[in-house]
Amino acid sequence: MNTLHPTVAEVTARIVRRSAPTRTAYLARIDAAADKGPARGKLACANPAHGFAASDEPAKSGLRSSRKPNVAIVSSYNDMLSAHQPFRDVPEVLKQSIVRAGGLAQFAGGVPAMCDGITQGRAGMELSLFSRDLIAMSTAVALSHDMFDAAIMLGVCDKIVPGLLIGALSFGHLPTLFVPAGPMPSGLPNGEKARVRQLYAEGKAGREELLEAEAASYHSPGTCTFYGTANSNQMLMEVMGLHLPDATFANPGTPLRAALDRAAGERAVAITAAGGEPTPVGHLVDERAIVNACVALLATGGSTNHTMHLVAMAAAAGITLTWDDLADLSAAVPLLTRIYPNGSADINHFVAAGGTPFPVHTLLNHGYLHDDVLTVSGRGLWRHTSEARLYGDELVWEEGPKSSHDTTVLRPADDPFAPDGGLRMLTGRLGRAVVKVSAVEPGHRVVTAPAVIFDDRADFLAAFAAGRLDDRDSVAVIRYRGPAANGMPELHKLMPALGVLQDRGRRVAIVTDGRMSGASGKVAAAIHVTPEAALGGPLARVRDGDLVTVDAETGRLDLDVPDAEFDRRATTGRAPYDIEWAGTGRELFAGFRAIVGTAETGASVIRPLPAPTEESPVAQHV
């Protein structure tokens, strides 16, 4: 392996320095929680009796004796969502393989899983981001019984995997392994899907034609095949060492997927203290693993949602990651993939071109990834350059590809699609924001145009439909969409309309304190603006006609209004009143809105514990 790239080394070192107090305190807490032997052996008799009352023999005797490691299974299964439906029978498969490996397993609990694709443009989308922290809390509840020696997390999509990991890290003394479901087979080509969506936005295609295209794209069990947050999640879990090597993108319902699931159960036993290779998840997810995840996200053009999720996941392990860290890494890490929306290929084409093993290989060889890290398969990220193969019933890992099988989809680090990861941070008078430029042509990355202000995405779509945006260059400012305003819903239904305007020769961009997700496309989009409008951020004082600059080349988000005039302005528009933020379960999350952090700090309602002082009880306990 080559020497670590200087930017990767420097960013890692400063994260370590910055995080030292909180990381040290976190590790002390989880190490104090790690008793020798099964925790259930320390419980008063009535407690474990409740815990094994429903078990059949011989599992009941095994749980009673405390001699065998017991693995918790936590799942996001439901049979409505294509990505989670394949998990239906996986717990039983895992239990059988765990028993064969000398352990025991119990289904510890389920977590909610919602689909941003279904809730796009609906009130339910306003629960989406908050569901991540609810999933973390649900995971903690599932693990709270002190009956377990390890855990397996079954999850795939947007908020589910980050939530599962945040919850698991609160039990960081437990070894934890993640099992994905895999993507559905390829359906309608992504370029054709995008074409029909844009025709519909222009009124040139009807609802039936659009529905037919969407149904041909999302057509079977498995994760959606575009490279949004769900598939970005899976890439990050593998490169962090939380999946078995090359387990990430095997299609559901295949013999290889089933074999990988069985192997995950066996491995979960091996990484317990009784199994001889104890691998606590809180130690596995260290500063190097977090940097590896950032590099993998940037090198593959992954979802902008992870500018929040990675920050929140890192914080759960006592690590402070910032947008500046991501920006500096992005400037150094090359873009290796073209997967929709950053290209026409889907995730199955990526697998055919070399899959996860090849990017890990080329990034390691060029010094962009830390190799000396813990993984659930042992020490060394090099393990994830191997390819999973099935010969009859035998699962083996062979040397993975050392070159791309399709350089229109996947390239080596010394011949990338772009020299940087395509994720930029913008700073200026309107605050700080994220922009993803990997799908934006260079000629569209700098836009200066009059602002058109909307306090709701529906108002923008109505203005577009009425033709009020046709004859002008514009920067659409969509505000009061942040976490504290209404839960920060995704706004990617705006992208087809913006794409139409851009294709007609208009210079357009969008500025919003909301999200665009992995679907951020060909239009410059300054998203996650912080401070958000609902908390008095500058967006609340922007007016129609103000000249706004979105400059993804130099990293500027500016406003051409004299300081004195802008400072005198009162805020305009408003966040949804509480009486409007009700129905579809939204009122149940009102407390989350009141305490949620900023997008830049992870948009979380969970507050990481501070480093203890010498006088604090925590410090004295540790």
ROFIKE-825091 format. One line per 2 residues: number of its first residue (from 1); their letters; for each residue x, y, z of C-alpha. Coordinates in nm, 3 decimals. Each point is the difference from the previous one (the first is absolute). Layout:
NUM	a	X Y Z; ...
REM end
This chain:
1	mn	0.000 0.000 0.000; 0.117 0.352 -0.073
3	tl	0.068 0.267 0.261; -0.312 0.168 0.129
5	hp	-0.098 0.306 -0.204; 0.108 0.315 0.187
7	tv	-0.350 0.151 0.005; -0.153 -0.320 0.135
9	ae	0.275 -0.018 0.262; -0.042 0.365 0.102
11	vt	-0.380 -0.014 0.022; 0.018 -0.321 0.203
13	ar	0.255 0.149 0.238; -0.205 0.311 0.066
15	iv	-0.315 -0.205 0.057; 0.194 -0.207 0.254
17	rr	0.126 0.316 0.175; -0.338 0.170 -0.002
19	sa	-0.180 -0.311 0.124; 0.249 -0.111 0.266
21	pt	-0.204 0.099 0.309; -0.335 -0.136 -0.118
23	rt	0.146 -0.309 -0.165; 0.200 -0.089 0.312
25	ay	-0.309 0.039 0.216; -0.210 -0.207 -0.242
27	la	0.250 -0.286 -0.004; 0.022 0.007 0.380
29	ri	-0.379 -0.028 0.023; -0.031 -0.295 -0.237
31	da	0.299 -0.181 0.148; -0.157 0.033 0.344
33	aa	-0.315 -0.161 -0.142; 0.188 -0.300 -0.141
35	dk	-0.021 -0.268 0.270; 0.176 -0.331 -0.054
37	gp	-0.241 -0.267 -0.111; -0.366 0.043 -0.096
39	ar	-0.159 0.298 0.171; -0.310 -0.204 0.079
41	gk	0.213 -0.204 0.244; 0.019 0.308 0.224
43	la	-0.375 0.056 0.010; -0.223 -0.081 0.295
45	ca	-0.184 -0.326 -0.065; -0.338 0.150 -0.086
47	np	0.152 0.215 -0.274; 0.141 -0.270 -0.228
49	ah	-0.299 -0.223 0.075; -0.214 0.256 -0.181
51	gf	0.261 0.010 -0.275; -0.012 -0.372 -0.086
53	aa	-0.356 -0.087 0.104; -0.125 -0.022 -0.359
55	sd	0.300 -0.191 -0.136; -0.014 -0.363 -0.103
57	ep	0.247 -0.262 0.111; 0.293 -0.028 -0.036
59	ak	0.024 0.381 -0.035; -0.163 0.049 0.340
61	sg	0.263 -0.214 0.172; 0.277 0.180 -0.189
63	lr	-0.130 0.341 0.102; -0.046 -0.118 0.356
65	ss	0.356 -0.129 0.028; 0.161 0.319 -0.139
67	rk	0.275 -0.207 -0.158; -0.081 0.073 -0.364
69	pn	0.014 0.346 -0.161; -0.345 0.141 -0.074
71	va	-0.040 0.217 -0.310; -0.270 0.267 -0.023
73	iv	-0.170 0.043 -0.336; -0.149 0.343 -0.069
75	ss	-0.189 0.042 -0.325; -0.169 0.267 -0.210
77	yn	-0.215 -0.259 -0.179; -0.337 0.092 -0.142
79	dm	-0.164 -0.145 -0.307; -0.113 0.327 -0.159
81	ls	0.343 0.139 -0.079; 0.199 -0.178 -0.268
83	ah	0.335 0.054 0.174; -0.114 -0.155 0.329
85	qp	-0.231 -0.277 -0.120; 0.296 -0.237 -0.063
87	fr	0.074 0.001 0.374; -0.316 -0.201 0.077
89	dv	0.168 -0.338 0.036; 0.354 0.113 0.077
91	pe	-0.029 -0.014 0.383; -0.077 -0.373 -0.015
93	vl	0.291 -0.056 -0.240; 0.229 0.190 0.237
95	kq	-0.124 -0.192 0.304; 0.076 -0.334 -0.166
97	si	0.350 0.105 -0.106; 0.071 0.147 0.346
99	vr	-0.104 -0.324 0.169; 0.221 -0.200 -0.238
101	ag	0.288 0.231 0.096; -0.053 -0.071 0.369
103	gl	-0.209 0.300 0.099; -0.357 0.100 0.069
105	aq	-0.215 0.272 -0.152; -0.316 0.191 0.085
107	fa	-0.198 0.246 -0.205; 0.048 0.300 0.229
109	gg	-0.223 0.253 -0.172; -0.112 0.177 -0.311
111	vp	0.055 0.359 -0.104; -0.221 0.216 -0.222
113	am	0.097 0.041 -0.363; -0.159 0.255 -0.226
115	cd	0.065 0.071 -0.366; 0.088 0.348 -0.120
117	gi	-0.099 -0.109 -0.350; -0.360 -0.057 0.112
119	tq	-0.025 0.310 0.218; 0.155 0.244 -0.251
121	gr	-0.215 0.311 -0.002; -0.228 -0.134 0.271
123	ag	-0.042 0.093 0.365; 0.165 -0.327 0.102
125	me	0.330 0.125 -0.140; 0.013 0.243 0.292
127	ls	0.054 -0.301 0.231; 0.280 -0.146 -0.208
129	lf	0.312 0.161 0.143; -0.131 -0.026 0.356
131	sr	-0.057 -0.372 -0.055; 0.378 -0.052 0.008
133	dl	0.025 0.094 0.366; -0.320 -0.189 0.080
135	ia	0.160 -0.309 -0.157; 0.311 0.057 0.213
137	ms	-0.219 0.014 0.310; -0.192 -0.312 -0.109
139	ta	0.329 -0.184 -0.050; 0.109 0.097 0.349
141	va	-0.329 -0.129 0.141; 0.051 -0.331 -0.182
143	ls	0.348 -0.040 0.150; -0.089 0.129 0.346
145	hd	-0.076 -0.337 0.159; 0.365 -0.098 0.067
147	mf	-0.065 -0.343 -0.150; 0.244 0.030 -0.288
149	da	0.365 -0.053 -0.087; -0.016 0.132 -0.357
151	ai	-0.251 0.150 -0.242; -0.097 -0.028 -0.365
153	ml	-0.173 0.295 -0.163; -0.227 -0.055 -0.301
155	gv	-0.051 0.327 -0.182; 0.045 0.171 -0.334
157	cd	-0.149 0.337 -0.075; 0.036 0.368 0.062
159	ki	-0.042 0.065 0.372; -0.012 -0.364 0.106
161	vp	0.368 -0.095 -0.020; 0.129 0.321 0.164
163	gl	-0.262 -0.041 0.273; 0.092 -0.364 0.059
165	li	0.368 0.089 0.027; -0.061 0.293 0.237
167	ga	-0.207 -0.231 0.219; 0.258 -0.277 -0.016
169	ls	0.276 0.242 0.099; -0.187 0.076 0.321
171	fg	0.074 -0.369 0.075; 0.349 0.035 -0.139
173	hl	0.138 -0.285 0.212; -0.200 -0.248 -0.211
175	pt	0.145 -0.134 -0.325; -0.244 0.098 -0.273
177	lf	-0.029 -0.116 -0.359; -0.224 0.151 -0.269
179	vp	-0.180 -0.215 -0.257; -0.137 0.169 -0.314
181	ag	-0.285 -0.121 -0.220; 0.157 0.088 -0.335
183	pm	-0.133 0.194 -0.301; -0.282 -0.109 -0.227
185	ps	0.101 -0.106 -0.353; 0.023 0.272 -0.263
187	gl	-0.325 0.132 -0.141; -0.076 0.292 -0.229
189	pn	0.327 0.182 -0.081; 0.050 0.303 0.222
191	ge	0.043 0.235 -0.293; -0.340 -0.101 -0.134
193	ka	-0.159 0.044 0.341; 0.147 0.351 0.027
195	rv	-0.123 0.081 -0.352; -0.360 -0.097 0.081
197	rq	0.011 0.194 0.329; 0.109 0.312 -0.182
199	ly	-0.266 -0.046 -0.269; -0.261 -0.029 0.275
201	ae	0.130 0.319 0.162; -0.047 0.176 -0.337
203	gk	-0.352 -0.139 -0.042; 0.110 -0.211 -0.298
205	ag	-0.064 -0.337 0.170; -0.300 -0.112 0.198
207	re	-0.031 -0.164 0.339; -0.041 -0.348 -0.147
209	el	0.320 0.032 -0.203; 0.186 0.128 0.304
211	le	-0.136 -0.277 0.224; 0.096 -0.262 -0.257
213	ae	0.357 0.132 -0.010; 0.027 0.014 0.379
215	aa	-0.144 -0.351 0.040; 0.246 -0.134 -0.256
217	sy	0.283 0.159 0.200; -0.110 -0.115 0.346
219	hs	-0.125 -0.346 -0.084; 0.104 -0.270 0.250
221	pg	0.132 -0.069 0.350; 0.329 0.172 0.077
223	tc	0.149 0.345 0.031; -0.065 0.257 -0.274
225	tf	0.279 -0.024 -0.255; 0.099 0.366 -0.021
227	yg	0.285 0.127 0.217; -0.196 0.188 0.261
229	ta	0.025 -0.014 0.376; -0.099 -0.368 0.028
231	ns	0.282 -0.133 -0.218; 0.238 0.263 0.140
233	nq	-0.082 -0.142 0.346; 0.101 -0.345 -0.114
235	ml	0.326 0.120 -0.151; 0.090 0.179 0.324
237	me	-0.081 -0.299 0.220; 0.229 -0.221 -0.208
239	vm	0.290 0.246 -0.006; -0.039 0.056 0.374
241	gl	0.043 -0.375 0.042; -0.351 -0.072 0.129
243	hl	-0.101 -0.232 -0.286; 0.163 -0.321 -0.105
245	pd	0.227 0.064 -0.301; -0.192 0.049 -0.326
247	at	-0.332 -0.068 0.175; -0.144 0.338 -0.086
249	fa	-0.156 -0.026 -0.345; -0.092 -0.368 -0.044
251	np	-0.359 -0.009 -0.127; -0.270 -0.134 0.233
253	gt	-0.142 -0.343 -0.068; 0.324 -0.134 -0.146
255	pl	0.209 -0.291 0.133; 0.291 0.241 0.058
257	ra	-0.214 0.230 0.214; -0.121 -0.295 0.208
259	al	0.355 -0.129 0.047; 0.120 0.343 0.112
261	dr	-0.285 0.019 0.252; 0.100 -0.338 0.145
263	aa	0.362 0.107 0.017; -0.100 0.316 0.187
265	ge	-0.160 -0.209 0.274; 0.311 -0.213 0.036
267	ra	0.222 0.306 0.010; -0.214 0.166 0.267
269	va	0.089 -0.285 0.236; 0.370 0.018 -0.087
271	it	0.029 0.369 0.094; -0.137 -0.046 0.351
273	aa	0.229 -0.047 0.299; -0.100 -0.367 0.011
275	gg	0.076 -0.031 -0.371; 0.356 0.109 0.053
277	ep	0.009 0.313 -0.219; -0.179 0.268 0.206
279	tp	-0.074 0.298 -0.222; -0.206 0.263 0.186
281	vg	-0.172 0.230 -0.247; 0.101 0.307 0.202
283	hl	0.365 -0.084 -0.057; -0.051 -0.098 -0.365
285	vd	-0.164 0.336 -0.082; 0.300 0.221 0.071
287	er	0.133 0.316 -0.166; 0.163 -0.197 -0.282
289	ai	-0.320 -0.187 -0.075; -0.191 0.328 -0.014
291	vn	0.255 0.148 -0.242; -0.018 -0.316 -0.211
293	ac	-0.377 0.043 -0.018; 0.040 0.363 -0.109
295	va	0.249 -0.099 -0.271; -0.229 -0.276 -0.129
297	ll	-0.293 0.240 -0.014; 0.199 0.258 -0.194
299	at	0.174 -0.242 -0.234; -0.333 -0.149 -0.106
301	gg	-0.204 0.322 -0.022; -0.233 -0.106 0.281
303	st	-0.296 0.165 0.165; 0.016 0.349 0.147
305	nh	-0.214 -0.127 0.290; 0.321 -0.145 0.139
307	tm	0.137 0.346 0.066; -0.242 -0.024 0.293
309	hl	-0.009 -0.375 0.066; 0.377 -0.043 0.015
311	va	0.028 0.290 0.243; -0.270 -0.156 0.220
313	ma	0.145 -0.351 -0.018; 0.346 0.128 0.087
315	aa	-0.139 0.193 0.297; -0.160 -0.319 0.133
317	ag	0.354 -0.144 0.027; 0.139 0.310 0.168
319	it	0.152 0.132 -0.324; -0.046 0.354 -0.130
321	lt	-0.021 0.015 -0.380; -0.063 0.333 -0.176
323	wd	-0.107 0.118 -0.342; 0.346 0.151 -0.041
325	dl	0.150 -0.348 0.041; -0.228 -0.127 -0.276
327	ad	0.083 0.297 -0.224; 0.375 -0.047 0.041
329	ls	-0.025 -0.372 -0.070; -0.221 0.068 -0.303
331	aa	0.263 0.229 -0.147; 0.254 -0.283 0.013
333	vp	-0.201 -0.317 -0.065; -0.060 -0.087 -0.368
335	ll	-0.345 -0.089 -0.136; 0.008 -0.362 -0.118
337	tr	-0.359 -0.077 -0.099; -0.280 0.110 -0.227
339	iy	-0.316 -0.141 0.153; -0.340 0.166 -0.035
341	pn	-0.067 0.286 0.076; 0.368 0.069 -0.077
343	gs	-0.016 -0.211 -0.315; -0.231 -0.239 -0.182
345	ad	0.117 -0.329 0.159; -0.173 -0.158 0.297
347	in	0.145 -0.185 0.299; -0.010 -0.336 -0.179
349	hf	0.211 0.143 -0.281; 0.242 0.118 0.267
351	va	0.020 -0.355 0.139; 0.064 -0.138 -0.348
353	ag	0.278 0.255 -0.051; 0.185 -0.111 0.312
355	gt	-0.230 0.069 0.292; 0.124 0.105 0.341
357	pf	0.324 -0.204 -0.009; 0.154 0.204 -0.281
359	pv	-0.052 0.352 0.147; 0.135 -0.125 0.334
361	ht	0.302 -0.147 -0.179; 0.084 0.310 -0.203
363	ll	-0.066 0.243 0.287; 0.221 -0.204 0.232
365	nh	0.273 -0.022 -0.262; 0.004 0.377 -0.044
367	gy	-0.006 0.078 0.372; -0.356 0.133 0.032
369	lh	-0.120 -0.259 0.255; 0.132 -0.119 0.336
371	dd	0.079 -0.369 -0.018; 0.093 -0.061 0.365
373	vl	-0.355 -0.005 0.133; -0.221 -0.249 0.177
375	tv	-0.272 -0.166 -0.206; -0.252 -0.270 0.088
377	sg	0.216 -0.235 -0.212; 0.325 0.080 0.179
379	rg	0.258 0.275 -0.010; 0.076 0.159 -0.335
381	lw	-0.224 0.169 -0.255; 0.187 -0.194 -0.272
383	rh	-0.246 -0.282 0.076; -0.261 0.203 -0.184
385	ts	0.194 -0.020 -0.327; -0.116 -0.364 -0.017
387	ea	-0.294 -0.119 -0.204; -0.264 -0.236 0.143
389	rl	-0.052 -0.309 -0.214; -0.229 -0.301 0.040
391	yg	0.112 -0.344 -0.118; -0.290 -0.234 0.060
393	de	-0.079 0.059 0.366; 0.348 0.126 0.085
395	lv	0.048 0.375 0.047; 0.355 0.116 -0.062
397	we	0.174 0.333 -0.032; 0.235 0.031 -0.295
399	eg	0.236 0.274 -0.112; -0.212 0.280 -0.140
401	pk	0.042 0.188 -0.328; 0.308 0.215 -0.044
403	ss	-0.143 0.194 -0.293; -0.343 0.128 -0.095
405	hd	-0.211 -0.213 -0.231; -0.181 0.312 -0.127
407	tt	0.179 0.333 0.018; -0.318 0.190 -0.092
409	vl	-0.130 -0.098 0.345; 0.304 -0.059 0.222
411	rp	0.357 0.125 -0.028; 0.326 -0.031 0.194
413	ad	0.127 0.274 0.228; 0.274 0.097 -0.247
415	dp	-0.250 0.047 -0.286; -0.314 0.135 0.166
417	fa	-0.307 0.168 -0.143; 0.092 0.311 0.196
419	pd	0.294 0.095 0.224; -0.227 0.075 0.295
421	gg	-0.295 -0.159 0.172; -0.253 0.252 -0.122
423	lr	-0.123 0.112 0.342; 0.064 0.364 0.085
425	ml	-0.075 0.222 0.296; -0.135 0.348 -0.070
427	tg	0.041 0.291 0.240; -0.119 0.356 -0.022
429	rl	-0.256 0.252 0.114; -0.280 -0.252 -0.033
431	gr	0.171 -0.247 0.233; 0.167 -0.334 -0.062
433	av	-0.126 -0.264 -0.238; 0.089 -0.319 -0.182
435	vk	0.004 -0.037 -0.378; 0.051 -0.321 -0.195
437	vs	0.156 0.070 -0.339; 0.087 -0.348 -0.123
439	av	-0.305 0.007 -0.232; 0.012 0.374 -0.076
441	ep	0.177 0.104 -0.321; 0.276 0.256 0.059
443	gh	-0.190 0.266 -0.192; -0.290 -0.021 0.246
445	rv	0.197 0.009 0.325; 0.009 0.379 0.036
447	vt	-0.333 0.183 -0.013; -0.071 0.362 0.086
449	ap	-0.365 0.090 -0.049; -0.296 0.171 0.169
451	av	-0.158 -0.192 0.285; -0.353 -0.134 -0.024
453	if	-0.125 -0.074 0.352; -0.224 -0.289 0.101
455	dd	-0.092 -0.112 0.349; -0.135 -0.330 -0.129
457	ra	0.105 -0.233 -0.280; -0.360 -0.011 -0.127
459	df	0.013 0.376 -0.067; 0.310 -0.047 -0.215
461	la	-0.163 -0.279 -0.200; -0.310 0.211 -0.050
463	af	0.210 0.291 -0.126; 0.181 -0.234 -0.240
465	aa	-0.326 -0.149 -0.128; -0.141 0.347 -0.057
467	gr	0.305 0.098 -0.207; 0.106 0.277 0.238
469	ld	0.363 -0.121 -0.001; 0.036 -0.058 -0.374
471	dr	0.138 0.335 -0.112; 0.265 0.066 0.263
473	ds	0.319 -0.124 0.158; -0.068 -0.070 0.366
475	va	0.121 -0.139 0.329; -0.291 -0.175 0.167
477	vi	0.019 0.059 0.374; -0.210 -0.268 0.173
479	ry	0.008 0.082 0.370; -0.159 -0.108 0.327
481	rg	0.083 -0.360 -0.093; 0.267 -0.058 0.268
483	pa	-0.006 -0.246 0.292; -0.155 0.243 0.249
485	an	-0.255 0.128 -0.252; -0.162 -0.323 -0.115
487	gm	0.245 -0.286 0.031; 0.205 0.080 -0.312
489	pe	-0.192 -0.190 -0.269; 0.167 -0.096 -0.325
491	lh	-0.078 0.226 -0.294; 0.123 -0.201 -0.295
493	kl	-0.338 0.026 -0.173; 0.121 0.350 -0.089
495	mp	0.292 -0.132 -0.205; -0.191 -0.096 -0.318
497	al	-0.153 0.349 -0.023; 0.334 0.168 0.060
499	gv	0.155 -0.230 -0.260; -0.262 0.110 -0.255
501	lq	0.082 0.367 0.058; 0.373 -0.070 -0.031
503	dr	-0.053 -0.197 -0.322; -0.192 0.297 -0.140
505	gr	0.310 0.213 0.039; -0.084 0.166 0.328
507	rv	0.270 0.034 0.265; -0.152 -0.151 0.313
509	ai	0.101 -0.118 0.345; -0.173 -0.084 0.325
511	vt	0.082 0.114 0.354; -0.182 -0.173 0.284
513	dg	0.025 -0.093 0.365; -0.168 -0.327 -0.099
515	rm	0.144 -0.318 -0.148; 0.040 -0.133 -0.354
517	sg	0.145 -0.341 0.097; 0.186 -0.233 -0.233
519	as	-0.220 0.126 -0.282; 0.185 0.333 -0.023
521	gk	0.044 0.026 -0.374; 0.113 0.223 -0.282
523	va	-0.102 0.335 0.149; 0.220 0.181 0.253
525	aa	-0.170 -0.052 0.337; 0.122 0.171 0.319
527	ih	-0.172 -0.213 0.261; -0.006 -0.046 0.379
529	vt	0.047 0.377 0.039; 0.080 0.078 0.360
531	pe	-0.105 0.195 0.199; -0.345 -0.087 -0.128
533	aa	-0.269 0.258 -0.067; -0.226 -0.118 0.283
535	lg	0.275 0.083 0.251; 0.059 0.348 -0.139
537	gp	0.256 -0.091 -0.265; 0.075 0.246 -0.283
539	la	-0.231 -0.185 -0.242; -0.292 0.145 0.193
541	rv	0.099 0.352 -0.115; 0.060 -0.070 -0.368
543	rd	-0.258 0.159 -0.233; -0.111 -0.057 -0.356
545	gd	0.245 0.160 -0.239; 0.303 0.000 0.231
547	lv	0.306 -0.105 -0.196; 0.123 -0.336 0.137
549	tv	0.321 -0.181 -0.096; 0.046 -0.374 0.027
551	da	0.364 -0.063 -0.086; 0.093 -0.365 0.032
553	et	0.347 0.067 -0.140; 0.123 0.246 0.262
555	gr	-0.239 -0.107 0.277; -0.208 0.318 0.029
557	ld	-0.365 0.045 0.096; -0.050 0.374 -0.021
559	ld	-0.252 0.278 -0.027; 0.047 0.332 -0.180
561	vp	-0.185 0.225 0.243; 0.170 0.274 0.205
563	da	0.074 -0.109 0.355; -0.184 0.288 0.160
565	ef	-0.317 -0.066 -0.199; 0.009 -0.375 0.059
567	dr	0.059 0.041 0.373; -0.305 0.231 0.028
569	ra	-0.235 -0.244 -0.166; -0.262 -0.184 0.197
571	tt	-0.044 -0.371 -0.059; -0.268 -0.097 -0.250
573	gr	-0.188 -0.321 -0.051; -0.046 -0.250 0.277
575	ap	0.053 -0.355 0.110; -0.314 -0.213 0.026
577	yd	-0.206 0.090 0.304; -0.040 -0.280 0.250
579	ie	-0.367 -0.033 -0.086; 0.102 -0.068 -0.361
581	wa	0.275 -0.240 0.101; -0.249 -0.267 0.098
583	gt	-0.150 -0.308 -0.157; 0.182 -0.296 -0.151
585	gr	0.172 -0.040 0.335; 0.183 0.331 -0.020
587	el	-0.132 0.130 0.330; 0.169 -0.294 0.175
589	fa	0.338 0.140 -0.105; -0.055 0.359 0.111
591	gf	0.244 -0.050 0.287; 0.268 -0.106 -0.249
593	ra	-0.042 0.325 -0.191; 0.054 0.194 0.320
595	iv	0.337 -0.156 0.083; 0.147 -0.111 -0.333
597	gt	0.356 0.109 -0.077; 0.120 0.169 -0.315
599	ae	0.062 -0.177 -0.329; 0.371 0.065 0.040
601	tg	0.009 -0.182 0.334; -0.201 -0.297 -0.126
603	as	-0.360 0.125 0.035; -0.041 -0.222 0.303
605	vi	-0.221 0.011 0.307; 0.254 -0.221 0.178
607	rp	0.259 0.193 0.194; 0.340 -0.172 0.024
609	lp	0.126 -0.018 0.356; 0.269 0.261 0.065
611	ap	0.346 -0.095 0.115; -0.012 -0.031 0.380
613	te	0.182 0.251 0.215; 0.212 -0.110 0.293
615	es	-0.277 0.102 0.238; -0.283 -0.177 -0.180
617	pv	-0.149 -0.325 0.131; 0.055 -0.157 -0.343
619	aq	0.372 0.074 0.016; 0.022 -0.143 0.351
621	hv	-0.193 -0.310 -0.109; 0.219 -0.052 -0.308
REM end
